[in-house]
Amino acid sequence: MIDLNSDTKTYSSKDVAKRLLIEPVTVRKYSQMLEVEGYSFNKDEKGWRHYRKDDVRFLEYLCNMKTMGKSLDESVKHVATLYRSSLSISQPDISLQGENILLEFIKAQHEFNQQILERLEAQEKRQAQRDENLMIALRESQEVKKQIAATQQKKWWKFWE
């Protein structure tokens, strides 16, 4: 298992995959996607990635975001933004240095909140439409039952027929 308490140790994609319970090829795919977005991994002379404890935490965070329903692209962009902003996932209190970084962070959080609100509003609209359709169907069903009952009920003057 990976010991994330060691500051200098590096890990292979196979080690990281074991920790994250995913395939090594998935670790490499995620790493490539992060690199496209500006993330930088340590590499040896052969070009193989060596993952530090922070890299493992970023990848773990990416996997958690995917598990919580975020798309892979959204998750990768978010993690890369955190990396470029020098924000740490492992520390609960994030020290933001510089006004620009703080503004970027606030802007990203605001955009995220807007997306959540839009999804919530869309879901509420779908539920309201579903409820309305259900009530219409119930009313129609009751009306049909009344019509059937009315046609089956014999009139007193047709009783002899």
C-alpha positions as CSV (number, residue, x, y, z in Angstrom):
1,M,0.0,0.0,0.0
2,I,1.0,3.6,-0.5
3,D,2.2,5.5,2.5
4,L,1.2,9.1,1.9
5,N,3.1,10.3,4.9
6,S,6.5,10.0,3.1
7,D,7.4,13.4,1.5
8,T,10.1,12.2,-1.0
9,K,8.9,8.8,-2.1
10,T,7.4,8.4,-5.6
11,Y,5.1,5.7,-6.9
12,S,4.4,4.0,-10.2
13,S,1.1,4.0,-12.0
14,K,0.6,0.4,-10.8
15,D,1.0,1.5,-7.2
16,V,-1.4,4.4,-7.6
17,A,-3.9,2.1,-9.4
18,K,-3.8,-0.3,-6.4
19,R,-4.5,2.5,-4.0
20,L,-7.3,4.0,-6.1
21,L,-8.8,0.6,-7.0
22,I,-8.6,1.3,-10.7
23,E,-6.5,-0.1,-13.6
24,P,-3.0,1.3,-14.3
25,V,-4.1,2.2,-17.8
26,T,-6.8,4.4,-16.2
27,V,-4.2,6.1,-14.1
28,R,-2.2,6.9,-17.2
29,K,-5.3,8.1,-19.1
30,Y,-6.2,10.5,-16.3
31,S,-2.6,11.6,-16.0
32,Q,-2.5,12.4,-19.7
33,M,-5.7,14.3,-19.5
34,L,-4.4,16.3,-16.6
35,E,-1.2,17.1,-18.5
36,V,-3.2,18.5,-21.4
37,E,-4.8,20.9,-18.9
38,G,-1.5,22.0,-17.5
39,Y,-0.7,19.5,-14.7
40,S,2.9,18.5,-14.4
41,F,4.2,15.1,-13.2
42,N,7.8,14.1,-12.4
43,K,9.2,11.9,-15.2
44,D,12.4,9.9,-15.5
45,E,14.8,9.7,-18.4
46,K,12.4,7.2,-20.2
47,G,9.5,9.6,-19.9
48,W,7.7,7.4,-17.3
49,R,5.7,9.3,-14.7
50,H,6.6,9.1,-11.0
51,Y,3.7,10.1,-8.8
52,R,4.3,12.1,-5.6
53,K,1.9,12.0,-2.6
54,D,0.2,15.2,-3.8
55,D,-0.3,13.6,-7.3
56,V,-1.9,10.6,-5.7
57,R,-4.2,12.9,-3.7
58,F,-5.2,14.8,-6.8
59,L,-6.0,11.6,-8.7
60,E,-7.9,10.3,-5.8
61,Y,-9.9,13.6,-5.7
62,L,-10.6,13.2,-9.4
63,C,-11.9,9.7,-8.9
64,N,-14.1,10.9,-6.0
65,M,-15.6,13.6,-8.2
66,K,-16.4,11.1,-10.9
67,T,-18.0,8.8,-8.3
68,M,-20.2,11.8,-7.2
69,G,-21.5,12.2,-10.7
70,K,-19.2,14.7,-12.3
71,S,-18.1,14.0,-15.9
72,L,-14.5,13.0,-16.5
73,D,-13.8,16.2,-18.4
74,E,-15.3,18.4,-15.7
75,S,-13.3,16.6,-13.0
76,V,-10.0,16.8,-14.9
77,K,-10.5,20.6,-15.5
78,H,-11.4,21.2,-11.9
79,V,-8.3,19.3,-10.6
80,A,-6.0,21.0,-13.1
81,T,-7.4,24.4,-12.0
82,L,-6.7,23.5,-8.3
83,Y,-3.2,22.4,-9.3
84,R,-2.5,25.5,-11.3
85,S,-3.8,27.6,-8.5
86,S,-1.4,25.8,-6.1
87,L,-4.3,24.7,-4.0
88,S,-3.9,21.6,-1.9
89,I,-6.6,19.0,-1.6
90,S,-5.1,17.5,1.5
91,Q,-5.4,20.6,3.7
92,P,-8.8,21.6,4.9
93,D,-7.9,25.2,5.3
94,I,-6.6,26.5,1.9
95,S,-4.2,29.4,2.0
96,L,-4.8,31.5,-1.0
97,Q,-1.9,33.8,-1.8
98,G,-2.5,36.7,-4.1
99,E,-5.7,38.5,-5.1
100,N,-5.9,36.8,-8.5
101,I,-5.8,33.3,-7.2
102,L,-8.5,34.2,-4.7
103,L,-10.7,35.7,-7.4
104,E,-10.2,32.7,-9.7
105,F,-11.2,30.4,-6.9
106,I,-14.3,32.5,-6.1
107,K,-15.2,32.6,-9.8
108,A,-14.9,28.9,-10.1
109,Q,-16.9,28.3,-7.0
110,H,-19.6,30.7,-8.3
111,E,-19.8,28.9,-11.6
112,F,-20.1,25.6,-9.9
113,N,-22.9,26.9,-7.7
114,Q,-24.7,28.3,-10.8
115,Q,-24.5,24.9,-12.5
116,I,-26.0,23.2,-9.4
117,L,-28.8,25.8,-9.2
118,E,-29.6,25.4,-12.9
119,R,-29.7,21.6,-12.5
120,L,-32.0,21.9,-9.5
121,E,-34.3,24.3,-11.3
122,A,-34.5,22.0,-14.3
123,Q,-35.3,19.0,-12.0
124,E,-38.0,21.0,-10.2
125,K,-39.6,21.9,-13.6
126,R,-39.5,18.3,-14.7
127,Q,-41.1,17.2,-11.4
128,A,-43.8,19.9,-11.7
129,Q,-44.6,18.8,-15.3
130,R,-44.7,15.2,-14.2
131,D,-47.1,16.0,-11.4
132,E,-49.3,17.9,-13.8
133,N,-49.3,15.1,-16.3
134,L,-50.2,12.6,-13.6
135,M,-53.1,14.7,-12.4
136,I,-54.4,15.0,-16.0
137,A,-54.2,11.3,-16.4
138,L,-56.0,10.7,-13.1
139,R,-58.8,13.1,-14.0
140,E,-59.2,11.4,-17.5
141,S,-59.3,8.0,-15.9
142,Q,-62.0,9.1,-13.4
143,E,-64.1,10.6,-16.3
144,V,-63.9,7.4,-18.3
145,K,-65.0,5.4,-15.3
146,K,-68.0,7.7,-14.8
147,Q,-68.9,7.4,-18.5
148,I,-68.6,3.6,-18.3
149,A,-70.7,3.5,-15.2
150,A,-73.3,5.8,-16.8
151,T,-73.7,3.6,-19.9
152,Q,-74.0,0.4,-17.8
153,Q,-76.6,1.8,-15.5
154,K,-80.1,0.9,-16.8
155,K,-82.7,3.6,-16.9
156,W,-86.0,2.8,-15.0
157,W,-88.1,3.0,-18.1
158,K,-85.7,0.5,-19.9
159,F,-86.0,-1.9,-17.0
160,W,-88.6,-4.1,-18.8
161,E,-86.5,-4.6,-21.9
